[in-house]
Amino acid sequence: MSIPAPFVWRDLKVLPEWVDENNHMNVAFYLKAFDDAFYGVYRAWGMDFAEVHARGFTTFAAENHITYQGELFLGDSFSVETILIDFDRKRIRWFNIMRKADGSIAATCEWLLLFVNFRERRVATMPDEFFDRLAEIKKVHDTLPRPPEAGRGIAIGNKRRD
């Protein structure tokens, strides 16, 4: 199976229940949209819900960082791109870019996920088949430009993209 670079989840729209008192998409729903975008990525990785229950492995979010760069309004279309930045046997670092219909960036989200034994609910060492598939994905994604927001923390001096 070929590996998309990046993975892209298309044809998304801002729903009425996602709009807040400022008449734009509320911050909480950016995270929901980013999280929902992982389902296709996980299927490509071989980690879908059937696999979680059959094999007993999943991932848990340990940390994420969102940058808000452009407003989305009710009914606006957007897409989410996902890039594998790094991984080891217990951790995976993904990066999402949310793009408006015109291609401009609405938001980014960087994730640190932990590989978990679902039955024990503890961090576990990733079996070779999952690790090897991530290595294949990373090899393809290493050809993409690194997002300037990757690894960025919160600081007064942070600058926007050029």
C-alpha positions as CSV (number, residue, x, y, z in Angstrom):
1,M,0.0,0.0,0.0
2,S,1.4,3.4,-0.9
3,I,1.9,6.0,1.9
4,P,0.4,9.4,1.4
5,A,2.7,12.3,2.1
6,P,1.1,13.9,4.0
7,F,-2.0,12.0,5.0
8,V,-4.9,14.3,4.2
9,W,-8.5,14.3,5.5
10,R,-10.6,16.4,3.2
11,D,-14.2,17.8,2.8
12,L,-14.6,18.9,6.4
13,K,-16.9,21.7,7.4
14,V,-17.4,23.8,10.5
15,L,-20.7,22.6,12.1
16,P,-23.2,24.9,13.9
17,E,-22.4,23.3,17.3
18,W,-18.7,24.2,16.8
19,V,-19.4,28.0,16.6
20,D,-19.1,30.1,19.7
21,E,-20.1,33.6,20.9
22,N,-17.4,35.1,18.7
23,N,-19.2,33.7,15.6
24,H,-16.2,31.5,14.7
25,M,-15.1,27.9,15.4
26,N,-14.5,27.4,19.1
27,V,-11.0,26.4,20.3
28,A,-12.2,23.0,21.6
29,F,-13.5,21.9,18.2
30,Y,-10.1,22.5,16.5
31,L,-8.7,19.8,18.8
32,K,-11.7,17.5,18.0
33,A,-11.2,18.0,14.3
34,F,-7.5,17.2,14.6
35,D,-8.2,14.2,16.7
36,D,-10.9,12.9,14.2
37,A,-8.3,13.3,11.4
38,F,-6.2,10.5,13.0
39,Y,-8.7,7.8,12.2
40,G,-7.6,7.5,8.6
41,V,-3.9,7.7,9.6
42,Y,-4.4,4.9,12.1
43,R,-6.1,2.7,9.6
44,A,-3.1,3.2,7.2
45,W,-0.8,2.4,10.1
46,G,-2.8,-0.8,10.9
47,M,-4.1,0.5,14.2
48,D,-7.9,0.7,13.9
49,F,-10.4,0.0,16.7
50,A,-10.8,-3.7,15.7
51,E,-7.0,-4.0,16.1
52,V,-7.1,-2.3,19.5
53,H,-9.6,-4.8,20.8
54,A,-8.1,-7.8,19.1
55,R,-4.4,-7.2,20.0
56,G,-4.8,-4.9,23.0
57,F,-2.7,-2.0,21.8
58,T,-3.6,1.6,21.4
59,T,-2.2,5.1,21.8
60,F,-3.0,7.7,24.5
61,A,-2.2,11.4,24.0
62,A,0.5,12.7,26.4
63,E,0.7,16.2,25.1
64,N,-0.4,18.5,22.3
65,H,0.2,22.0,21.2
66,I,-2.1,24.0,19.0
67,T,-1.4,27.2,17.1
68,Y,-4.4,29.2,15.9
69,Q,-3.5,31.1,12.7
70,G,-6.8,31.9,10.9
71,E,-10.4,31.9,11.8
72,L,-12.9,29.4,10.5
73,F,-16.6,30.3,10.4
74,L,-19.9,28.4,10.2
75,G,-19.9,26.2,7.0
76,D,-16.3,26.9,6.1
77,S,-14.6,24.0,4.4
78,F,-11.2,22.8,5.6
79,S,-8.8,19.8,5.5
80,V,-6.3,18.3,7.9
81,E,-2.9,17.1,6.8
82,T,-0.9,14.8,9.1
83,I,2.9,14.2,9.1
84,L,4.9,11.8,11.2
85,I,7.7,13.8,12.7
86,D,9.4,11.2,15.0
87,F,8.9,8.0,16.9
88,D,10.5,5.4,19.1
89,R,9.3,2.1,20.6
90,K,7.0,3.9,23.1
91,R,6.3,7.4,21.7
92,I,5.0,8.9,18.4
93,R,5.2,12.5,17.4
94,W,2.6,13.6,14.8
95,F,2.0,17.0,13.3
96,N,-1.3,18.3,11.9
97,I,-1.9,21.3,9.6
98,M,-5.5,22.5,9.2
99,R,-6.0,24.3,5.9
100,K,-8.9,26.5,4.8
101,A,-10.4,25.9,1.4
102,D,-8.1,28.5,-0.1
103,G,-5.0,26.6,1.2
104,S,-4.1,29.0,3.9
105,I,-3.4,27.7,7.4
106,A,-6.2,27.9,10.0
107,A,-4.3,26.0,12.8
108,T,-1.6,23.5,13.5
109,C,-1.4,20.8,16.2
110,E,1.6,18.8,17.3
111,W,1.0,15.6,19.3
112,L,3.1,13.3,21.5
113,L,1.3,10.0,21.7
114,L,2.2,7.1,23.9
115,F,2.0,3.5,22.7
116,V,-0.1,1.7,25.3
117,N,-1.1,-1.8,26.3
118,F,-4.9,-1.3,26.3
119,R,-5.7,-4.1,28.8
120,E,-3.1,-3.0,31.3
121,R,-3.5,0.7,30.5
122,R,0.2,1.2,30.7
123,V,2.9,2.4,28.3
124,A,4.3,-0.6,26.4
125,T,7.0,-1.4,23.9
126,M,5.7,-1.3,20.3
127,P,5.7,-4.7,18.5
128,D,7.9,-4.8,15.4
129,E,5.0,-4.8,12.9
130,F,3.7,-1.4,14.2
131,F,7.3,0.0,14.6
132,D,8.3,-1.1,11.1
133,R,5.2,0.4,9.5
134,L,6.0,3.7,11.3
135,A,9.5,3.5,9.9
136,E,8.0,3.2,6.4
137,I,5.7,6.2,7.0
138,K,8.6,8.3,8.4
139,K,10.8,7.5,5.4
140,V,8.1,8.9,3.1
141,H,7.3,11.9,5.4
142,D,10.9,12.8,5.8
143,T,10.7,14.1,2.2
144,L,8.3,16.8,3.3
145,P,9.4,20.2,4.6
146,R,9.4,20.3,8.4
147,P,6.6,22.6,9.6
148,P,8.2,25.7,11.4
149,E,5.8,25.2,14.3
150,A,7.1,21.7,15.0
151,G,8.7,21.6,18.4
152,R,7.5,25.1,19.2
153,G,6.5,25.9,22.8
154,I,4.6,28.8,24.2
155,A,6.6,32.0,24.4
156,I,5.9,35.7,24.0
157,G,8.6,36.0,21.3
158,N,7.1,33.3,19.0
159,K,6.6,34.6,15.5
160,R,4.0,33.6,12.9
161,R,4.9,31.8,9.7
162,D,6.3,33.9,6.9
